[in-house]
């Protein structure tokens, strides 16, 4: 790179030579002058080093703080808490953080949040930070990631086993209770209580129907590691006399279905239910339900021990990573945002408080369309394909009266708990045809949709098909914001916008605009269209009582 070019000049050159579509990021770092004296904490003045480097996060933090103080002033980055921030307020102040590798973005934001004011929308400066590749850091990070994956697998295995045992115990107990309530058990209440107590203690006659020595129909397959086998625990066989009827049903007597040549093991519940004698059936159901409850308790003890070992291992791997990062080398550059910040392919980074990086696309689209990331009060918005809820979270926090999130998948719990958000856990066509969407709007006192947004990982044609059922509910002046995933790099993507405009014209939409937002990847474009105010009659027919949409404040698309 020609170091004589400043950021605006470099960006101008990049656009003129049409290379911008293949470049996703640019980092601006000061070059180390050969033989220069160390001027900052941890500065490496090696003449062979191409850039000024700082050892460890604290050394980097001290150097960034000094650079921020030197640049402070009107429009300068300032310190934390100074200047305007948020949805594109007054003066341009604060810093937009750009970090390599991307996995370090959130930790770096946490490290520097007390040094510089972090600003996403309208910063005065861009802070470029690079953690130089280090074999020690890479190895420690890989070991930590492998440990976390292994711990997650063990936890999932335990949860699966416990869920199976819990369901099986409840089903068997329900069967036993139904037999007892129906008066079919030839035992007195005292005898049943004594038998149930013995089963809970593991000293009664316990039935092990075919396939019951493992996880139901799994035939005893082990799950997880560390002795978490689902073979019968001690006391589940051999203590007490197993009744002949139960033994026959389990294949133990050679006459059960499970004992026939080539027969698959019977599921536990089916095997118990197949016992002809009601009393023996009650005994089998009671004994096996108690066995499953004991397994639940015993597995929980083992899980606690495994969790403790995992915690120790995780702490050790995290300590190894922290030790490696403490001596890692960093470089940074603090440059004015003018010229650099407008770079076309620059993407939003996930910052503390954001659910996902995709939230930045909607923030920028709102700023581009309406001039602010904040919405006028009283608006209704629908987010199609919402999970895990990044866009819904942005809309709800931006001031919408109602946000309806439509997605069969679960939302993040924090998003689902927002008071002005309703999650319709179904597909879009079902939400409309069932009347659930219209009911949600009516319950909030909204007569039409003002914003319809969608950011699904699907082909543009498929995304339009998902939105089509909701389009009639978008009020006059309502805004459609749709991310187009083009699944391939290239500059000539205008055809997608033209196709969408042609499809939307019969629904009363004005020709839309295809945007390449700073937060779009090279494979993404954002399509924005406004529903014409002349389609009021059609909107009123779709939703009785529809008034004029409040999205009239959204002008200049």
SEDOPA-131896 format. One line per 4 residues: number of its first residue (from 0); their letters; for each residue x, y, z of C-alpha. Coordinates in pm, 1 decimal, padded with zeros to 6 digits. Last residue first. Layout:
NUM> a> X:Y:Z; ...
//
This chain:
556> xxxx> -03670.9:00688.7:-00036.8; -03706.1:01054.4:00055.0; -03972.4:01030.4:00317.6; -04051.7:00819.6:00617.1
552> xxxx> -04271.8:01046.5:00826.0; -04560.5:00916.3:00615.5; -04496.5:00593.0:00802.0; -04790.9:00674.2:01025.2
548> xxxx> -05025.0:00476.3:00805.3; -05363.9:00620.0:00721.4; -05655.6:00441.2:00873.5; -05760.9:00077.6:00850.9
544> xxxx> -06103.7:00008.8:00997.1; -06134.9:-00330.4:00834.5; -05793.1:-00472.7:00736.7; -05761.0:-00597.3:00377.6
540> xxxx> -06040.5:-00375.3:00246.1; -05886.2:-00071.9:00417.1; -05550.7:-00151.5:00256.7; -05708.4:-00172.4:-00088.2
536> xxxx> -05888.7:00156.7:-00039.4; -05576.1:00329.6:00085.1; -05373.2:00227.5:-00221.2; -05327.7:00586.8:-00340.0
532> xxxx> -05084.4:00653.5:-00054.3; -04829.2:00441.2:-00238.3; -04652.5:00172.5:-00043.0; -04287.6:00259.6:00009.0
528> xxxx> -03992.9:00046.0:-00101.6; -03648.3:-00037.1:00041.4; -03424.3:-00316.9:-00085.5; -03103.8:-00391.0:00104.1
524> xxxx> -02817.4:-00557.9:-00081.8; -02603.0:-00849.7:00024.9; -02316.8:-01056.7:-00120.5; -02049.3:-00789.9:-00063.0
520> xxxx> -02170.6:-00784.5:00298.7; -02422.3:-00524.1:00402.8; -02339.5:-00308.4:00706.0; -02222.4:-00007.3:00508.2
516> xxxx> -02546.0:-00029.9:00315.7; -02561.5:-00122.7:-00049.9; -02907.4:00007.2:-00131.0; -03165.6:-00099.8:-00391.3
512> xxxx> -03447.0:00154.2:-00409.7; -03813.5:00081.7:-00467.7; -04057.5:00174.3:-00742.5; -04384.5:00277.7:-00570.8
508> xxxx> -04582.9:-00002.0:-00417.0; -04952.3:-00057.9:-00485.6; -04968.8:-00438.0:-00468.4; -04955.0:-00460.4:-00850.3
504> xxxx> -04617.1:-00274.5:-00838.9; -04457.2:-00515.9:-00590.8; -04357.0:-00783.0:-00842.6; -04213.9:-00530.8:-01088.7
500> xxxx> -04026.8:-00349.6:-00810.7; -03883.1:-00680.8:-00694.3; -03752.6:-00766.7:-01040.2; -03594.7:-00422.0:-01079.0
496> xxxx> -03423.0:-00451.3:-00743.3; -03280.5:-00793.4:-00825.9; -03154.4:-00664.2:-01159.9; -02944.4:-00403.2:-00984.0
492> xxxx> -02700.9:-00673.9:-00871.7; -02412.2:-00591.1:-01101.3; -02120.2:-00543.2:-00864.6; -02024.7:-00904.4:-00805.1
488> xxxx> -01993.1:-01156.8:-00529.5; -02223.9:-01452.9:-00492.3; -02514.3:-01567.0:-00279.6; -02737.0:-01266.6:-00360.5
484> xxxx> -02894.9:-01241.8:-00015.8; -03143.1:-00957.0:-00046.0; -03229.6:-00780.6:00279.2; -03583.9:-00642.6:00276.4
480> xxxx> -03718.3:-00315.3:00416.2; -04081.1:-00238.5:00322.7; -04219.3:00097.1:00435.6; -04581.2:00196.8:00487.5
476> xxxx> -04706.5:00512.2:00318.7; -05046.4:00353.3:00276.2; -05078.8:00065.7:00526.1; -04905.4:-00271.5:00503.7
472> xxxx> -05172.8:-00537.3:00558.5; -05192.5:-00625.9:00187.2; -04816.8:-00709.0:00191.7; -04846.2:-00971.0:00466.8
468> xxxx> -04921.1:-01273.9:00245.5; -04637.1:-01178.3:00004.1; -04358.2:-01162.6:00261.2; -04259.1:-01530.3:00250.3
464> xxxx> -04281.3:-01537.1:-00129.2; -04057.6:-01228.3:-00145.9; -03793.7:-01407.4:00060.0; -03811.0:-01706.9:-00173.4
460> xxxx> -03747.1:-01485.7:-00475.0; -03460.9:-01306.6:-00301.5; -03294.8:-01641.7:-00217.6; -03297.2:-01713.3:00154.3
456> xxxx> -03108.2:-01624.4:00471.9; -03387.8:-01411.6:00613.3; -03367.5:-01039.2:00686.9; -03726.7:-00914.9:00660.5
452> xxxx> -03895.6:-00588.2:00751.8; -04252.3:-00457.5:00720.2; -04292.2:-00112.6:00874.4; -04619.1:00081.1:00916.3
448> xxxx> -04860.0:-00210.9:00954.6; -05224.8:-00116.7:00981.7; -05503.3:-00038.5:01228.2; -05297.1:-00054.0:01545.2
444> xxxx> -05488.8:-00050.8:01875.6; -05252.7:-00301.4:02035.4; -05519.3:-00574.4:02044.9; -05613.2:-00494.2:01684.0
440> xxxx> -05258.7:-00552.3:01559.7; -05229.8:-00883.9:01745.9; -05570.6:-00992.7:01614.4; -05472.8:-00912.1:01255.1
436> xxxx> -05157.2:-01121.0:01294.3; -05344.5:-01411.8:01451.8; -05612.4:-01414.8:01182.1; -05542.6:-01777.7:01094.4
432> xxxx> -05474.6:-01689.2:00730.2; -05224.3:-01415.9:00821.8; -05009.8:-01596.7:01079.4; -05038.6:-01916.4:00872.1
428> xxxx> -04899.1:-01742.2:00564.4; -04605.6:-01607.8:00768.5; -04503.5:-01937.4:00923.0; -04560.5:-01998.2:01291.2
424> xxxx> -04440.7:-01884.6:01632.8; -04622.5:-01552.0:01640.6; -04407.2:-01348.1:01880.6; -04556.1:-01026.6:02019.6
420> xxxx> -04333.0:-00734.8:02119.6; -04418.5:-00415.5:02308.7; -04336.3:-00558.5:02652.0; -03995.7:-00707.1:02558.8
416> xxxx> -03982.0:-01061.1:02703.6; -03934.5:-01230.1:02363.6; -03623.1:-01021.2:02307.4; -03457.3:-01123.7:02635.0
412> xxxx> -03558.3:-01486.7:02577.7; -03395.4:-01495.6:02230.3; -03669.8:-01589.4:01990.0; -03770.3:-01949.2:01920.6
408> xxxx> -03824.4:-02079.3:01567.3; -04152.8:-02079.8:01373.8; -04093.1:-01712.3:01287.9; -04312.6:-01402.6:01284.5
404> xxxx> -04215.2:-01118.3:01517.9; -04491.8:-00861.4:01566.5; -04356.9:-00530.2:01695.9; -04607.2:-00294.4:01855.0
400> xxxx> -04590.2:00067.2:01974.7; -04257.7:00113.8:01798.0; -04006.0:00324.7:01989.3; -03660.4:00225.2:01862.8
396> xxxx> -03623.8:-00043.0:02131.4; -03900.6:-00253.3:01978.9; -03762.9:-00204.8:01627.5; -03405.3:-00292.0:01729.4
392> xxxx> -03513.9:-00599.2:01924.6; -03724.3:-00717.4:01631.5; -03421.1:-00680.7:01403.9; -03199.5:-00893.4:01628.5
388> xxxx> -03473.0:-01144.5:01714.6; -03329.7:-01497.1:01702.7; -03543.5:-01543.0:01501.3; -03735.7:-01280.0:01301.1
384> xxxx> -03821.7:-01452.1:00975.9; -04076.1:-01178.4:00906.9; -04050.8:-00870.7:01132.1; -04378.0:-00675.2:01147.8
380> xxxx> -04389.7:-00315.1:01266.9; -04666.7:-00102.7:01417.7; -04602.0:00265.9:01479.7; -04747.4:00469.9:01766.1
376> xxxx> -04444.3:00683.8:01845.8; -04213.0:00805.6:01567.2; -03925.1:00563.0:01515.3; -03564.1:00608.5:01626.7
372> xxxx> -03276.3:00503.9:01400.4; -03298.6:00845.8:01239.7; -03303.4:01007.5:00895.7; -03607.5:00811.4:00781.3
368> xxxx> -03471.5:00603.2:00492.7; -03095.1:00610.0:00543.8; -03120.9:00618.0:00924.1; -03375.3:00335.7:00918.0
364> xxxx> -03156.3:00132.5:00681.2; -02852.0:00195.8:00903.9; -03029.7:00068.2:01212.5; -03169.0:-00227.5:01016.6
360> xxxx> -02826.3:-00332.1:00893.4; -02672.8:-00283.9:01238.4; -02906.4:-00543.1:01388.0; -02745.3:-00806.9:01164.9
356> xxxx> -02444.4:-00812.2:01400.2; -02645.6:-01001.4:01661.7; -02817.2:-00952.7:01997.4; -02662.9:-00611.1:02052.3
352> xxxx> -02611.9:-00494.6:02411.2; -02232.4:-00506.4:02395.4; -02123.6:-00456.3:02033.0; -02154.0:-00681.5:01730.6
348> xxxx> -01974.8:-00519.2:01442.3; -02141.1:-00346.2:01150.3; -01989.5:-00405.5:00810.9; -01780.2:-00189.3:00581.0
344> xxxx> -01840.9:-00281.1:00219.0; -01909.6:00067.6:00087.1; -01643.9:00279.3:00256.7; -01826.9:00579.6:00396.0
340> xxxx> -01637.3:00553.2:00725.0; -01304.4:00615.1:00557.1; -01377.4:00940.0:00377.8; -01465.9:01124.2:00694.9
336> xxxx> -01422.4:00886.7:00987.5; -01101.7:01052.5:01098.7; -00824.3:00799.4:01169.6; -00706.2:00622.9:01484.9
332> xxxx> -00468.1:00336.9:01405.8; -00386.3:00027.8:01604.1; -00127.5:-00244.8:01643.0; -00128.9:-00537.2:01883.0
328> xxxx> 00123.7:-00799.6:01989.7; 00035.5:-01088.1:02218.5; 00204.1:-01103.7:02558.6; -00111.1:-01088.6:02771.3
324> xxxx> -00297.0:-01274.9:02496.6; -00103.1:-01594.8:02572.5; -00165.6:-01565.7:02947.0; -00535.5:-01495.0:02888.0
320> xxxx> -00559.3:-01800.5:02661.3; -00394.3:-02026.3:02918.2; -00621.3:-01886.8:03189.4; -00925.1:-01960.7:02973.6
316> xxxx> -00803.2:-02319.1:02924.3; -00754.0:-02363.4:03300.4; -01089.9:-02208.5:03384.2; -01260.7:-02433.5:03130.4
312> xxxx> -01093.3:-02742.7:03276.3; -01198.9:-02651.4:03630.2; -01553.3:-02578.5:03516.9; -01565.4:-02906.3:03324.2
308> xxxx> -01458.5:-03101.1:03632.9; -01730.2:-02931.2:03837.8; -01987.6:-02999.3:03566.1; -01887.2:-03368.5:03561.9
304> xxxx> -01938.5:-03392.6:03938.0; -02272.6:-03212.6:03919.4; -02379.2:-03437.5:03631.6; -02296.6:-03749.7:03832.1
300> xxxx> -02523.6:-03633.1:04114.6; -02793.4:-03543.7:03862.9; -02758.2:-03887.0:03706.1; -02833.4:-04047.7:04039.1
296> xxxx> -03145.0:-03836.5:04095.7; -03289.2:-03897.4:03750.1; -03200.7:-04264.0:03767.6; -03393.0:-04289.5:04091.9
292> xxxx> -03695.3:-04138.1:03919.1; -03659.8:-04386.5:03633.6; -03651.7:-04678.1:03877.5; -03960.1:-04547.7:04059.1
288> xxxx> -04149.9:-04536.7:03728.0; -04025.6:-04889.9:03655.9; -04152.7:-05028.2:03984.9; -04491.5:-04856.5:03966.2
284> xxxx> -04551.4:-04962.5:03605.1; -04449.5:-05321.7:03672.6; -04657.7:-05351.0:03991.6; -04960.5:-05194.9:03819.6
280> xxxx> -04927.4:-05436.2:03529.0; -04897.7:-05724.7:03771.7; -05222.5:-05615.5:03934.0; -05395.6:-05556.6:03600.2
276> xxxx> -05304.0:-05902.1:03463.4; -05267.8:-05883.5:03085.8; -04929.2:-05716.8:03061.8; -04921.6:-05530.7:02729.0
272> xxxx> -04918.5:-05188.0:02895.8; -04582.6:-05270.0:03052.1; -04431.8:-05361.6:02715.5; -04581.4:-05057.8:02543.2
268> xxxx> -04438.7:-04825.2:02808.7; -04094.7:-04981.8:02792.6; -04064.6:-04992.3:02414.8; -04055.4:-05352.8:02287.5
264> xxxx> -03721.8:-05490.3:02177.3; -03718.0:-05584.0:01806.1; -03820.0:-05936.8:01714.3; -03568.9:-06140.2:01509.2
260> xxxx> -03650.1:-06466.1:01686.2; -03918.4:-06411.4:01945.3; -03794.7:-06306.3:02286.4; -03924.3:-05949.9:02261.8
256> xxxx> -04276.2:-06082.1:02202.8; -04263.5:-06260.6:02533.4; -04243.8:-06635.9:02584.3; -03876.4:-06684.6:02666.9
252> xxxx> -03927.5:-06618.9:03033.2; -03712.5:-06305.1:03036.6; -03873.8:-06177.2:02719.1; -03999.3:-05872.6:02901.9
248> xxxx> -04364.8:-05975.5:02881.5; -04282.3:-06321.5:03017.8; -04088.3:-06174.5:03306.1; -04375.8:-05941.7:03383.4
244> xxxx> -04625.5:-06224.4:03390.7; -04391.2:-06447.3:03589.7; -04345.5:-06185.9:03857.6; -03992.7:-06067.9:03927.0
240> xxxx> -03886.5:-06186.5:04273.3; -03695.3:-05950.7:04493.1; -03356.1:-05801.0:04426.4; -03207.9:-05952.3:04109.8
236> xxxx> -03257.6:-05654.0:03888.3; -03285.0:-05277.4:03938.9; -03084.7:-05292.4:04259.2; -02763.5:-05183.5:04103.3
232> xxxx> -02836.0:-04952.9:03814.1; -02967.0:-05090.3:03488.6; -02764.3:-04984.3:03182.4; -02808.0:-04618.9:03095.3
228> xxxx> -02440.6:-04542.6:03074.7; -02327.5:-04206.3:03212.3; -01995.8:-04354.6:03324.8; -01782.2:-04057.8:03218.2
224> xxxx> -01913.0:-04018.2:02869.0; -02225.2:-03919.0:02681.9; -02501.9:-04158.4:02593.4; -02481.7:-04536.3:02614.8
220> xxxx> -02716.8:-04746.4:02409.2; -02927.7:-04977.7:02623.7; -03177.4:-05086.7:02364.1; -03256.6:-04742.9:02222.7
216> xxxx> -03626.9:-04823.9:02240.6; -03652.8:-04700.1:02597.8; -03314.8:-04552.6:02699.4; -03129.5:-04857.4:02820.8
212> xxxx> -03217.8:-05168.0:03016.6; -03581.4:-05114.4:02930.6; -03574.0:-05263.6:02579.8; -03777.5:-05560.5:02690.8
208> xxxx> -03942.2:-05500.9:03024.8; -03728.5:-05467.6:03339.7; -03972.7:-05522.9:03624.1; -03877.9:-05441.9:03976.9
204> xxxx> -03973.5:-05652.2:04277.8; -03910.6:-05412.7:04560.5; -03589.2:-05297.5:04728.5; -03511.6:-04988.0:04522.9
200> xxxx> -03626.7:-04744.5:04790.6; -03887.1:-04598.6:04557.1; -04002.5:-04951.2:04470.5; -04031.5:-05043.0:04838.4
196> xxxx> -04242.6:-04732.6:04899.5; -04468.9:-04819.4:04605.8; -04513.3:-05177.1:04730.1; -04600.3:-05055.8:05082.6
192> xxxx> -04848.0:-04797.9:04947.7; -05006.3:-05061.1:04724.3; -05037.5:-05303.6:05016.5; -05191.7:-05036.2:05240.2
188> xxxx> -05442.6:-04938.8:04970.4; -05541.6:-05301.9:04936.7; -05432.8:-05502.8:04638.2; -05621.5:-05663.6:04351.6
184> xxxx> -05564.0:-05371.7:04118.3; -05856.3:-05305.8:03881.6; -06019.9:-05044.6:04101.3; -06018.4:-04781.8:03826.7
180> xxxx> -05822.1:-04537.5:04041.1; -05544.4:-04793.1:04091.3; -05519.7:-04870.5:03721.5; -05520.8:-04499.2:03631.7
176> xxxx> -05253.6:-04426.6:03890.5; -05029.2:-04701.2:03749.7; -05068.3:-04570.0:03395.4; -04998.6:-04212.9:03507.7
172> xxxx> -04689.5:-04336.1:03692.8; -04566.5:-04504.8:03375.0; -04618.9:-04188.9:03167.3; -04454.8:-03962.1:03426.4
168> xxxx> -04155.5:-04193.0:03468.9; -04109.7:-04217.0:03091.4; -04122.2:-03840.4:03047.0; -03869.9:-03781.2:03325.2
164> xxxx> -03640.6:-04059.0:03203.6; -03637.1:-03919.8:02848.8; -03581.2:-03562.2:02963.9; -03298.6:-03672.2:03190.6
160> xxxx> -03122.9:-03859.5:02910.9; -03151.9:-03566.7:02669.7; -03034.0:-03315.8:02930.3; -02732.3:-03530.6:03010.5
156> xxxx> -02637.6:-03560.7:02644.4; -02680.0:-03185.3:02594.8; -02457.9:-03111.9:02894.5; -02190.4:-03351.2:02766.2
152> xxxx> -02200.7:-03194.2:02421.0; -02177.2:-02843.5:02565.9; -01873.7:-02946.7:02769.8; -01707.3:-03090.3:02460.5
148> xxxx> -01774.5:-02774.1:02260.3; -01640.3:-02556.5:02542.7; -01326.6:-02770.1:02567.4; -01269.0:-02751.6:02192.2
144> xxxx> -01313.6:-02372.4:02194.3; -01067.5:-02337.1:02483.7; -00810.7:-02556.4:02310.8; -00850.0:-02363.0:01985.8
140> xxxx> -00806.0:-02030.5:02167.6; -00492.5:-02159.1:02342.1; -00343.2:-02284.1:02015.2; -00422.9:-01962.1:01829.8
136> xxxx> -00288.3:-01746.2:02112.1; 00037.9:-01942.4:02127.2; 00077.1:-01948.2:01748.9; 00036.6:-01568.5:01739.2
132> xxxx> -00123.6:-01376.1:01455.9; -00117.8:-00999.2:01514.0; -00410.2:-00854.2:01703.8; -00522.2:-00567.9:01485.0
128> xxxx> -00710.9:-00257.9:01597.4; -00857.6:00011.8:01371.0; -01027.0:00296.7:01557.9; -01250.0:00496.7:01322.9
124> xxxx> -01309.2:00857.4:01418.2; -01593.3:01110.0:01438.0; -01858.9:00845.4:01469.7; -02211.4:00862.6:01329.2
120> xxxx> -02389.0:00528.6:01362.0; -02190.0:00290.5:01578.4; -02031.7:00505.5:01850.0; -01797.3:00375.0:02118.9
116> xxxx> -01675.3:00648.5:02353.8; -01307.9:00593.1:02417.0; -01103.4:00480.2:02718.2; -01370.2:00332.1:02946.4
112> xxxx> -01513.8:00121.0:02661.0; -01166.5:00009.8:02555.8; -01140.3:-00334.6:02713.9; -01510.3:-00417.1:02672.2
108> xxxx> -01498.4:-00317.5:02306.4; -01185.7:-00529.4:02262.8; -01359.1:-00832.2:02416.8; -01655.4:-00776.2:02177.5
104> xxxx> -01444.5:-00738.9:01865.0; -01187.0:-01011.6:01937.2; -01371.6:-01282.5:01741.7; -01347.0:-01054.0:01437.2
100> xxxx> -00971.3:-01097.7:01414.5; -00912.0:-00814.7:01350.4; -01098.8:-00523.4:01503.3; -01286.3:-00215.4:01379.1
96> xxxx> -01429.3:00009.8:01648.9; -01630.6:00319.3:01562.2; -01524.9:00606.5:01779.6; -01707.5:00892.4:01945.1
92> xxxx> -01828.9:01226.1:01825.6; -02020.1:01352.6:01527.7; -02236.9:01629.2:01664.6; -02613.3:01587.5:01690.9
88> xxxx> -02772.6:01246.3:01734.2; -02752.5:00942.0:01509.8; -02934.3:00685.8:01712.0; -02710.7:00669.2:02013.7
84> xxxx> -02420.2:00892.4:02101.3; -02347.9:01255.5:02170.1; -02028.6:01377.0:02336.4; -01853.9:01245.0:02645.2
80> xxxx> -01937.3:00929.7:02840.1; -01616.6:00747.7:02761.2; -01339.7:00979.5:02654.7; -01313.3:01209.9:02357.1
76> xxxx> -01312.9:01087.8:01997.7; -01259.9:01431.3:01847.1; -01530.8:01631.6:01675.0; -01426.1:01947.7:01853.1
72> xxxx> -01131.8:01843.4:02069.2; -00962.3:01520.7:02161.3; -00707.3:01378.5:01916.5; -00422.5:01380.4:02168.7
68> xxxx> -00650.0:01237.7:02435.8; -00756.9:00958.0:02202.2; -00395.3:00877.4:02113.4; -00296.8:00857.5:02481.1
64> xxxx> -00593.3:00634.1:02561.8; -00514.4:00412.4:02264.0; -00154.2:00370.6:02386.4; -00262.2:00284.2:02739.8
60> xxxx> -00518.0:00031.3:02614.6; -00265.4:-00133.3:02380.7; -00020.5:-00183.1:02665.8; -00303.0:-00319.9:02878.0
56> xxxx> -00409.1:-00562.0:02604.3; -00061.3:-00712.5:02569.2; 00247.1:-00594.4:02386.0; 00214.3:-00292.7:02161.2
52> xxxx> 00323.0:-00272.0:01797.2; 00411.5:00018.7:01568.6; 00406.8:-00122.9:01218.1; 00650.4:-00268.5:00964.2
48> xxxx> 00876.4:-00424.2:01230.2; 01237.3:-00452.3:01107.1; 01354.0:-00151.9:01309.1; 01235.6:-00313.5:01632.3
44> xxxx> 01082.0:-00033.6:01837.4; 00830.6:-00256.2:02020.7; 00616.5:-00033.0:02237.5; 00502.8:-00188.9:02568.5
40> xxxx> 00361.9:00134.4:02698.6; 00429.4:00405.2:02446.8; 00712.5:00602.9:02290.9; 00974.4:00342.3:02217.7
36> xxxx> 01251.7:00509.4:02025.5; 01244.7:00498.3:01647.9; 01520.4:00294.9:01482.1; 01321.2:00249.6:01161.6
32> xxxx> 00997.2:00448.6:01184.1; 00710.1:00218.7:01270.5; 00424.0:00256.1:01023.3; 00093.9:00385.5:01153.2
28> xxxx> -00202.7:00152.7:01100.5; -00512.4:00205.0:00888.3; -00712.2:-00113.7:00842.4; -00926.0:-00169.7:00532.3
24> xxxx> -01214.7:-00412.7:00519.1; -01424.0:-00614.7:00275.7; -01226.4:-00563.7:-00043.3; -01365.9:-00752.3:-00345.2
20> xxxx> -01638.7:-00500.7:-00430.6; -01406.2:-00204.9:-00376.1; -01175.0:-00305.2:-00659.3; -01343.8:-00085.7:-00916.8
16> xxxx> -01024.5:00109.5:-00998.3; -01204.2:00438.8:-00929.5; -01362.2:00308.4:-00609.4; -01031.1:00205.1:-00454.3
12> xxxx> -00861.6:00526.3:-00565.9; -01127.6:00737.6:-00394.0; -01102.0:00518.7:-00085.0; -00723.9:00572.4:-00077.8
8> xxxx> -00757.8:00947.6:-00116.1; -01016.1:00967.3:00164.3; -00804.2:00744.0:00392.9; -00471.1:00927.4:00337.1
4> xxxx> -00243.5:00814.3:00059.1; 00132.1:00851.6:00116.0; 00144.5:00503.4:00266.0; 00118.5:00348.2:-00081.2
0> x> 00000.0:00000.0:00000.0
//
